[in-house]
Amino acid sequence: MKPRRRVTDLPLLLLAAALAAAPAAAAAEWQTAPLFGADVRALAIHPEDPDLVLAGTSAGQVYRSRDGGVTWADAGPHLPFPGWVVGALRFDPNRPERVWAALWGMWGSGHVAWSDDLGGTWVAAAGGLPNEPVYTLEVVPGKEGWLYAGTLSGVWGTRDDGATWRRLTGELPEIQKVTSLHVDPLRPATVLAGTWRRAYRSDDAGRSWRGVFEGMVLDSEVFSLTPVPGRPGELWATTCGWVYRTPDLGGTWQRFKEGLDERRTPSFAALPDGRLLAGTVGGLYQSADGGAAWRRVTGPELSIHTVVYHPRRPERVLLGTEGSGVWVSVDGAATFRRAARGMTNLRVTALAAGPGELLAAVNHAGPVSGIHRSTDGGRSFEPDFAPLPTVLDLAVQEGRAWAATERGLWERSGAEWRQVKELGDGRVEQVLAEPLAGGLVVARTAERLFERTETKWVEKRLQQGAPRSAALHAGDLWVSDGALLHQLNRAGNHSTTTPSAGGKLAALGDRLLYWGPYGAWARAGEDALWVELPTKPSRVFPTGDARFPALLVAGDKAFLYDRQRATLRKLPLSVPAQHLAAALVEAGRLVLGTQGHGLLLGDLPADPAEPAPEPAPVGGSGTGNDG
């Protein structure tokens, strides 16, 4: 349902026009808050320097460490591959200063690049490759310029440093989604490819291929292929169904799983002393008897993408993990400690501020997931934090705090967090709180709505439908069920139609905003008409600020709503606007939570030097939805 509109609200009309042609605010200098961690997908140690390590992340960042992984810094310009996952980093054995990167996009594309200055600058090397994910790379020893790439459509090869590529597995269309490669250093013409189902081998530099299946269960995606030092032909394959060993480059396989409580195993390392390390999504496992038995040597909260060590420093083992950065062992994988200082590619998906504190929810970061607290506007964070399930929303009221999570609603009173029993342990999607003591506090699940009273939480029922979204506006609770808009207050439950189906609500200062797949509308009060905005936002984040009450994302742009001037200000960003996850104004600064770029701190936009022009009179007539 799409309403007709009437020109009755001049500030909203000015806002609508501003969204169509909002001037950019002055360029902002963004700082990244010292919350450390990253989703590390690739690690590479320089072949001639055990202390020089590169790390690639799922956010498209490349970090460099010169102290064996203890501390990290940007290898070059920040975020060299925005929108890409750095799935593999490989130092070139023929040119030790060159490093190769395999990239795949979150929406299906892919690329290859190389650097001769340790990640400072990158050169594209994907001539002729299809626009599809490139999951892995392998450089051929002794053959300068020769590489293999594992892509969605199979194995591709180049003999000119990536200037041109050709598909090598076209005659076997079943070779798809190649996520691992291995070139035998003693027989460079022999290459193995691990696919989404099983493994294949070529003995003629990729001209012909055959399946090497014996002993390997069908539908075992092969994540990695790892040789054993000093034992030619012996490889270990990690899969979605435990691990396999072959003594003859895939001629036969034997599966091992005794003691591996977690079957999904993305990574592997074979140490020179014969011990084996298997990195799973539930921790690192070690075997001292050739894989016959395994025991876990880290906590299960670590999901491990990659395991590396340098042959000259085998006692130092590095783990690239999901969310929590790099973990380092200096005692041969007996113990590990986190070494993520300088890495800031965390997922910060909810923010809240109260008197003297800022709360930031870090998700999907293993042992550092939870609520982190700052008392100086995000410039530093306390070492202790509250480990909670995945946080979807945060709210604060006079020292109390609430977290809506994947497993229930949690409340902080004093320094302790406890689960709110009345809501159970299911997914709570939203929590809202008026800032003053005694104000409304509301929690929403996909099916139910709850309000906090002085002694307990009680359910609030709609006249019909399930709550799709909620907002606190003008002292009332407003709820949308996707078809109707419900105003809940002491007078009862007043329901009207919405401007369109399937939308969500947000408080835009003294306006109520409704947006969804068919457009966006705003209005000043319950009796006002909806005014349609010319561009619909895909996300709206309340900031808690009186003048700049909301940040809107529309396409690849972000806008900060300026209530004083009734306009939207384009916000220059250092990360893609689509990756924003939360916004807050705290201590006079703008704080942004992101999906994979950490917590950003920036100045609020300054007012233009010239005074704002007086709005011209606007008139009109017609009928509209009375809401």
ROKETOR-349006 format. One record per residue (C-alpha): residue number from 1; residue in three letters; x, y, z. Coordinates in steps of 0.25 Angstrom, whole numbers, m for minus. Layout:
<nodes>
 num residu  east north    up
 NUM    ALA     X     Y     Z
...
</nodes>
This chain:
<nodes>
 num residu  east north    up
   1    MET     0     0     0
   2    LYS     6    13    m4
   3    PRO     0    26     2
   4    ARG    m3    39    m5
   5    ARG     4    51     1
   6    ARG     1    65     5
   7    VAL    10    76     7
   8    THR     8    80    21
   9    ASP    21    78    28
  10    LEU    32    87    24
  11    PRO    44    81    31
  12    LEU    40    67    26
  13    LEU    40    73    12
  14    LEU    53    79    13
  15    LEU    58    66    19
  16    ALA    53    59     7
  17    ALA    59    68    m3
  18    ALA    72    68     5
  19    LEU    73    52     3
  20    ALA    72    54   m12
  21    ALA    84    63   m13
  22    ALA    91    64     1
  23    PRO   104    71     1
  24    ALA   116    64     6
  25    ALA   121    68    20
  26    ALA   135    72    21
  27    ALA   145    60    20
  28    ALA   146    53    34
  29    GLU   158    47    40
  30    TRP   154    34    45
  31    GLN   162    27    57
  32    THR   160    12    60
  33    ALA   157     9    75
  34    PRO   167     0    82
  35    LEU   159   m12    81
  36    PHE   168   m23    75
  37    GLY   164   m35    67
  38    ALA   162   m39    53
  39    ASP   156   m50    45
  40    VAL   169   m56    40
  41    ARG   168   m64    27
  42    ALA   182   m65    23
  43    LEU   196   m65    29
  44    ALA   210   m65    22
  45    ILE   224   m65    28
  46    HIS   235   m60    19
  47    PRO   244   m71    15
  48    GLU   257   m65    19
  49    ASP   252   m57    31
  50    PRO   244   m65    42
  51    ASP   240   m52    49
  52    LEU   234   m46    37
  53    VAL   219   m50    35
  54    LEU   207   m45    27
  55    ALA   193   m47    31
  56    GLY   180   m45    22
  57    THR   166   m44    27
  58    SER   152   m46    22
  59    ALA   150   m30    22
  60    GLY   161   m29    11
  61    GLN   172   m24    21
  62    VAL   187   m28    20
  63    TYR   195   m27    33
  64    ARG   210   m28    35
  65    SER   218   m33    47
  66    ARG   233   m32    49
  67    ASP   233   m39    62
  68    GLY   228   m52    59
  69    GLY   213   m49    60
  70    VAL   214   m42    74
  71    THR   209   m28    69
  72    TRP   203   m24    55
  73    ALA   202   m12    47
  74    ASP   196    m9    33
  75    ALA   205   m14    22
  76    GLY   202    m2    13
  77    PRO   190     7    12
  78    HIS   179     3    21
  79    LEU   169    m7    14
  80    PRO   175   m10     1
  81    PHE   164   m20    m3
  82    PRO   151   m14     2
  83    GLY   140   m24     0
  84    TRP   149   m36    m3
  85    VAL   153   m47     6
  86    VAL   168   m50     6
  87    GLY   167   m65     5
  88    ALA   182   m68     3
  89    LEU   195   m62     4
  90    ARG   207   m69    m3
  91    PHE   222   m64    m3
  92    ASP   228   m68   m17
  93    PRO   239   m78   m15
  94    ASN   245   m73   m28
  95    ARG   246   m59   m23
  96    PRO   245   m58    m8
  97    GLU   241   m43    m8
  98    ARG   229   m46   m16
  99    VAL   216   m50    m9
 100    TRP   203   m54   m16
 101    ALA   189   m52   m11
 102    ALA   176   m60   m15
 103    LEU   163   m52   m13
 104    TRP   149   m55   m13
 105    GLY   137   m46   m12
 106    MET   126   m47    m2
 107    TRP   116   m46   m14
 108    GLY   123   m56   m24
 109    SER   135   m49   m31
 110    GLY   150   m52   m29
 111    HIS   163   m47   m32
 112    VAL   178   m49   m32
 113    ALA   189   m39   m28
 114    TRP   204   m39   m25
 115    SER   213   m30   m17
 116    ASP   228   m28   m17
 117    ASP   229   m19    m5
 118    LEU   223   m28     6
 119    GLY   209   m23     4
 120    GLY   211    m9     3
 121    THR   206    m8   m11
 122    TRP   199   m18   m20
 123    VAL   198   m21   m35
 124    ALA   186   m28   m41
 125    ALA   189   m41   m48
 126    ALA   176   m47   m53
 127    GLY   177   m46   m68
 128    GLY   167   m55   m74
 129    LEU   162   m61   m60
 130    PRO   146   m61   m59
 131    ASN   140   m52   m49
 132    GLU   138   m63   m39
 133    PRO   144   m66   m25
 134    VAL   159   m69   m25
 135    TYR   160   m78   m12
 136    THR   175   m82   m13
 137    LEU   188   m81   m20
 138    GLU   200   m89   m22
 139    VAL   214   m85   m28
 140    VAL   222   m95   m36
 141    PRO   236   m96   m30
 142    GLY   247   m95   m40
 143    LYS   237   m89   m51
 144    GLU   237   m74   m50
 145    GLY   224   m68   m53
 146    TRP   216   m81   m52
 147    LEU   204   m82   m43
 148    TYR   191   m90   m41
 149    ALA   179   m83   m36
 150    GLY   167   m91   m29
 151    THR   154   m84   m33
 152    LEU   139   m87   m33
 153    SER   140   m93   m47
 154    GLY   152  m101   m45
 155    VAL   167  m100   m47
 156    TRP   173   m89   m55
 157    GLY   188   m87   m59
 158    THR   198   m76   m63
 159    ARG   212   m76   m68
 160    ASP   214   m61   m69
 161    ASP   211   m56   m54
 162    GLY   196   m55   m56
 163    ALA   196   m47   m69
 164    THR   188   m58   m75
 165    TRP   181   m70   m69
 166    ARG   175   m82   m76
 167    ARG   165   m92   m70
 168    LEU   172  m106   m68
 169    THR   161  m114   m63
 170    GLY   150  m111   m74
 171    GLU   149  m126   m78
 172    LEU   145  m130   m64
 173    PRO   134  m120   m61
 174    GLU   132  m128   m47
 175    ILE   145  m121   m43
 176    GLN   138  m109   m36
 177    LYS   141  m100   m24
 178    VAL   155  m103   m23
 179    THR   159   m99    m9
 180    SER   173  m105    m7
 181    LEU   185  m108   m16
 182    HIS   198  m115   m14
 183    VAL   210  m115   m24
 184    ASP   220  m126   m21
 185    PRO   234  m119   m20
 186    LEU   241  m131   m25
 187    ARG   232  m133   m36
 188    PRO   227  m119   m40
 189    ALA   218  m125   m51
 190    THR   210  m132   m41
 191    VAL   199  m124   m35
 192    LEU   187  m128   m26
 193    ALA   174  m120   m25
 194    GLY   164  m121   m13
 195    THR   150  m118   m17
 196    TRP   136  m117   m10
 197    ARG   135  m132   m12
 198    ARG   148  m139   m13
 199    ALA   162  m138   m18
 200    TYR   168  m139   m32
 201    ARG   182  m140   m38
 202    SER   190  m136   m50
 203    ASP   204  m142   m54
 204    ASP   206  m133   m66
 205    ALA   205  m119   m61
 206    GLY   190  m118   m62
 207    ARG   188  m123   m76
 208    SER   180  m136   m71
 209    TRP   174  m139   m58
 210    ARG   169  m152   m51
 211    GLY   161  m154   m38
 212    VAL   169  m159   m26
 213    PHE   157  m164   m17
 214    GLU   161  m177   m11
 215    GLY   158  m177     3
 216    MET   152  m163     3
 217    VAL   137  m161     6
 218    LEU   129  m155    m5
 219    ASP   125  m140    m1
 220    SER   137  m138     7
 221    GLU   141  m123     4
 222    VAL   156  m123     4
 223    PHE   160  m110    11
 224    SER   176  m112    12
 225    LEU   187  m121     6
 226    THR   199  m121    15
 227    PRO   212  m129    12
 228    VAL   220  m135    23
 229    PRO   234  m131    25
 230    GLY   245  m141    21
 231    ARG   234  m151    16
 232    PRO   233  m149     1
 233    GLY   219  m152    m5
 234    GLU   212  m152     9
 235    LEU   201  m142    10
 236    TRP   190  m139    20
 237    ALA   176  m134    15
 238    THR   167  m126    24
 239    THR   152  m127    21
 240    CYS   138  m124    26
 241    GLY   139  m139    31
 242    TRP   152  m140    39
 243    VAL   165  m142    33
 244    TYR   172  m152    23
 245    ARG   186  m156    21
 246    THR   192  m161     8
 247    PRO   206  m167     7
 248    ASP   206  m166    m9
 249    LEU   201  m153   m13
 250    GLY   187  m157   m13
 251    GLY   188  m171   m18
 252    THR   181  m176    m5
 253    TRP   175  m169     7
 254    GLN   172  m173    21
 255    ARG   163  m165    30
 256    PHE   166  m161    45
 257    LYS   156  m156    55
 258    GLU   159  m162    68
 259    GLY   159  m151    79
 260    LEU   155  m141    69
 261    ASP   142  m136    75
 262    GLU   140  m126    64
 263    ARG   139  m131    50
 264    ARG   141  m118    42
 265    THR   156  m116    40
 266    PRO   160  m104    32
 267    SER   175  m105    34
 268    PHE   187  m114    38
 269    ALA   202  m114    41
 270    ALA   212  m125    41
 271    LEU   224  m121    51
 272    PRO   238  m126    48
 273    ASP   238  m134    61
 274    GLY   226  m143    56
 275    ARG   215  m136    63
 276    LEU   202  m132    56
 277    LEU   193  m120    58
 278    ALA   179  m120    53
 279    GLY   172  m106    53
 280    THR   157  m108    55
 281    VAL   145   m99    57
 282    GLY   145  m104    71
 283    GLY   160  m102    75
 284    LEU   174  m107    72
 285    TYR   176  m122    73
 286    GLN   190  m129    74
 287    SER   194  m143    71
 288    ALA   208  m150    75
 289    ASP   205  m163    69
 290    GLY   203  m161    54
 291    GLY   189  m157    55
 292    ALA   184  m169    62
 293    ALA   179  m161    74
 294    TRP   176  m146    76
 295    ARG   175  m137    88
 296    ARG   170  m122    88
 297    VAL   181  m113    93
 298    THR   173   m99    92
 299    GLY   159   m95    97
 300    PRO   148   m99    88
 301    GLU   144   m85    86
 302    LEU   155   m83    76
 303    SER   151   m85    61
 304    ILE   164   m87    54
 305    HIS   166   m84    39
 306    THR   181   m86    37
 307    VAL   193   m92    44
 308    VAL   207   m88    41
 309    TYR   221   m89    46
 310    HIS   235   m86    40
 311    PRO   245   m98    38
 312    ARG   256   m90    45
 313    ARG   247   m87    57
 314    PRO   238   m99    58
 315    GLU   235   m96    73
 316    ARG   228   m83    69
 317    VAL   214   m87    63
 318    LEU   204   m77    59
 319    LEU   189   m78    58
 320    GLY   180   m70    49
 321    THR   166   m70    56
 322    GLU   152   m65    53
 323    GLY   150   m52    60
 324    SER   161   m52    71
 325    GLY   173   m50    62
 326    VAL   186   m57    63
 327    TRP   190   m67    74
 328    VAL   204   m70    76
 329    SER   212   m82    83
 330    VAL   226   m81    86
 331    ASP   227   m95    92
 332    GLY   224  m104    81
 333    ALA   208  m103    82
 334    ALA   208  m106    96
 335    THR   202   m93   100
 336    PHE   197   m81    92
 337    ARG   194   m66    95
 338    ARG   186   m56    87
 339    ALA   195   m47    79
 340    ALA   185   m37    72
 341    ARG   190   m23    76
 342    GLY   189   m15    64
 343    MET   178   m23    57
 344    THR   165   m16    57
 345    ASN   156   m24    48
 346    LEU   146   m27    58
 347    ARG   131   m28    57
 348    VAL   124   m17    66
 349    THR   109   m19    64
 350    ALA   103   m11    75
 351    LEU   106     1    83
 352    ALA   100     8    95
 353    ALA   104    20   104
 354    GLY   101    24   118
 355    PRO   106    34   128
 356    GLY   121    33   127
 357    GLU   122    20   119
 358    LEU   121    14   105
 359    LEU   117    m1   103
 360    ALA   122    m8    90
 361    ALA   117   m22    86
 362    VAL   128   m30    79
 363    ASN   122   m42    72
 364    HIS   128   m55    65
 365    ALA   142   m52    72
 366    GLY   143   m65    79
 367    PRO   148   m63    93
 368    VAL   147   m48    92
 369    SER   133   m47    88
 370    GLY   124   m40    98
 371    ILE   121   m26   103
 372    HIS   134   m17   104
 373    ARG   133    m4   113
 374    SER   140     9   111
 375    THR   140    21   121
 376    ASP   146    31   111
 377    GLY   138    31    99
 378    GLY   144    19    92
 379    ARG   159    24    93
 380    SER   162    12   102
 381    PHE   155     0   108
 382    GLU   155    m7   121
 383    PRO   163   m21   120
 384    ASP   151   m28   126
 385    PHE   139   m30   118
 386    ALA   125   m38   119
 387    PRO   126   m50   110
 388    LEU   111   m52   105
 389    PRO   105   m59    94
 390    THR   104   m52    80
 391    VAL    98   m38    83
 392    LEU    88   m32    74
 393    ASP    84   m19    81
 394    LEU    88   m11    94
 395    ALA    81    m1   103
 396    VAL    85     7   115
 397    GLN    76    14   126
 398    GLU    82    21   138
 399    GLY    93    11   140
 400    ARG    86    m2   136
 401    ALA    88    m8   123
 402    TRP    81   m19   114
 403    ALA    87   m27   103
 404    ALA    78   m34    93
 405    THR    85   m47    89
 406    GLU    83   m60    81
 407    ARG    81   m67    94
 408    GLY    72   m58   102
 409    LEU    72   m44   108
 410    TRP    83   m41   118
 411    GLU    82   m30   129
 412    ARG    94   m23   136
 413    SER    91   m17   150
 414    GLY   104   m12   156
 415    ALA   115   m20   150
 416    GLU   109   m33   147
 417    TRP   101   m38   135
 418    ARG    90   m48   137
 419    GLN    80   m54   128
 420    VAL    65   m50   129
 421    LYS    58   m62   131
 422    GLU    44   m57   127
 423    LEU    49   m57   113
 424    GLY    55   m70   112
 425    ASP    68   m74   104
 426    GLY    62   m71    90
 427    ARG    66   m60    80
 428    VAL    63   m46    85
 429    GLU    64   m36    73
 430    GLN    63   m23    80
 431    VAL    63   m15    93
 432    LEU    59    m1    95
 433    ALA    60     8   107
 434    GLU    57    23   110
 435    PRO    69    29   116
 436    LEU    63    34   129
 437    ALA    60    26   141
 438    GLY    46    20   141
 439    GLY    45    21   126
 440    LEU    40    10   117
 441    VAL    49    m2   115
 442    VAL    44   m11   104
 443    ALA    49   m24    98
 444    ARG    45   m31    85
 445    THR    46   m45    80
 446    ALA    41   m49    66
 447    GLU    28   m53    72
 448    ARG    26   m46    85
 449    LEU    27   m32    92
 450    PHE    31   m30   107
 451    GLU    32   m18   116
 452    ARG    40   m17   128
 453    THR    32   m13   141
 454    GLU    38   m10   155
 455    THR    38   m24   158
 456    LYS    38   m33   146
 457    TRP    36   m33   131
 458    VAL    22   m35   125
 459    GLU    17   m38   112
 460    LYS    10   m27   103
 461    ARG     1   m33    93
 462    LEU    m3   m26    80
 463    GLN   m17   m26    74
 464    GLN   m12   m35    63
 465    GLY     1   m39    57
 466    ALA    15   m41    62
 467    PRO    24   m30    65
 468    ARG    34   m28    53
 469    SER    40   m15    59
 470    ALA    39    m5    70
 471    ALA    42     9    73
 472    LEU    40    19    85
 473    HIS    35    32    80
 474    ALA    28    43    87
 475    GLY    27    36   100
 476    ASP    19    24    93
 477    LEU    23    10    88
 478    TRP    21     9    73
 479    VAL    21    m5    67
 480    SER    20   m10    53
 481    ASP    15   m24    49
 482    GLY    18   m22    35
 483    ALA     4   m18    31
 484    LEU    m1   m10    43
 485    LEU     5     1    51
 486    HIS     2     0    66
 487    GLN     3    11    76
 488    LEU     3     5    90
 489    ASN     1    15   102
 490    ARG    m7    16   115
 491    ALA   m19    19   106
 492    GLY   m18     5   100
 493    ASN   m14    m1    86
 494    HIS   m17     8    75
 495    SER   m15     2    61
 496    THR   m14     8    47
 497    THR    m9     4    33
 498    THR     6     6    30
 499    PRO    11    13    18
 500    SER    15     0    11
 501    ALA    16   m14    15
 502    GLY    28   m21    21
 503    GLY    35    m8    27
 504    LYS    42    m5    40
 505    LEU    42     7    50
 506    ALA    52    16    55
 507    ALA    51    29    63
 508    LEU    57    40    55
 509    GLY    58    51    66
 510    ASP    44    57    67
 511    ARG    40    49    55
 512    LEU    36    35    53
 513    LEU    42    28    41
 514    TYR    37    16    34
 515    TRP    45     9    23
 516    GLY    45    m4    15
 517    PRO    46   m10     2
 518    TYR    36    m1    m5
 519    GLY    41    13     1
 520    ALA    43    21    13
 521    TRP    33    31    20
 522    ALA    34    40    32
 523    ARG    24    48    40
 524    ALA    24    57    52
 525    GLY    13    51    60
 526    GLU     1    42    61
 527    ASP    m8    51    54
 528    ALA     2    56    43
 529    LEU     3    51    29
 530    TRP    14    42    24
 531    VAL    24    49    15
 532    GLU    31    40     5
 533    LEU    46    41     4
 534    PRO    52    41   m10
 535    THR    62    30    m6
 536    LYS    60    18     3
 537    PRO    70    15    13
 538    SER    74     0    15
 539    ARG    79     2    29
 540    VAL    75    13    40
 541    PHE    83    14    53
 542    PRO    79    23    64
 543    THR    90    31    71
 544    GLY    84    35    84
 545    ASP    87    50    81
 546    ALA    77    61    81
 547    ARG    83    69    68
 548    PHE    88    57    60
 549    PRO    78    46    65
 550    ALA    80    36    53
 551    LEU    90    31    43
 552    LEU    84    25    30
 553    VAL    90    16    20
 554    ALA    85    17     5
 555    GLY    93     9    m5
 556    ASP   107    12    m4
 557    LYS   105    25     4
 558    ALA   103    29    19
 559    PHE    95    41    23
 560    LEU    95    47    37
 561    TYR    81    54    40
 562    ASP    83    68    45
 563    ARG    70    71    53
 564    GLN    74    86    55
 565    ARG    75    88    40
 566    ALA    65    78    36
 567    THR    74    72    26
 568    LEU    83    60    23
 569    ARG    98    61    23
 570    LYS   106    52    14
 571    LEU   116    45    23
 572    PRO   130    42    17
 573    LEU   135    29    22
 574    SER   148    20    22
 575    VAL   140     7    20
 576    PRO   128     3    11
 577    ALA   115     9    16
 578    GLN   109    m5    15
 579    HIS   118   m10    25
 580    LEU   113    m1    36
 581    ALA   106    m8    48
 582    ALA   103     3    59
 583    ALA   104    17    61
 584    LEU   105    26    74
 585    VAL   108    40    78
 586    GLU   117    40    90
 587    ALA   125    51    97
 588    GLY   123    60    85
 589    ARG   128    50    75
 590    LEU   122    40    65
 591    VAL   124    25    68
 592    LEU   122    15    58
 593    GLY   121     0    59
 594    THR   125    m8    47
 595    GLN   124   m22    41
 596    GLY   139   m25    41
 597    HIS   146   m12    42
 598    GLY   145   m10    57
 599    LEU   140     2    64
 600    LEU   142    16    57
 601    LEU   143    29    64
 602    GLY   141    42    57
 603    ASP   137    57    59
 604    LEU   123    61    56
 605    PRO   121    69    43
 606    ALA   124    84    45
 607    ASP   113    94    41
 608    PRO   115   101    28
 609    ALA   122   115    29
 610    GLU   110   122    22
 611    PRO    97   122    29
 612    ALA    86   113    25
 613    PRO    77   119    15
 614    GLU    63   123    19
 615    PRO    53   112    14
 616    ALA    44   117     3
 617    PRO    29   116     5
 618    VAL    24   103     1
 619    GLY     9   100    m2
 620    GLY     0    89    m8
 621    SER   m12    81    m6
 622    GLY   m17    67    m7
 623    THR   m21    56     2
 624    GLY   m12    46    10
 625    ASN   m11    35    19
 626    ASP   m15    40    33
 627    GLY    m7    29    39
</nodes>
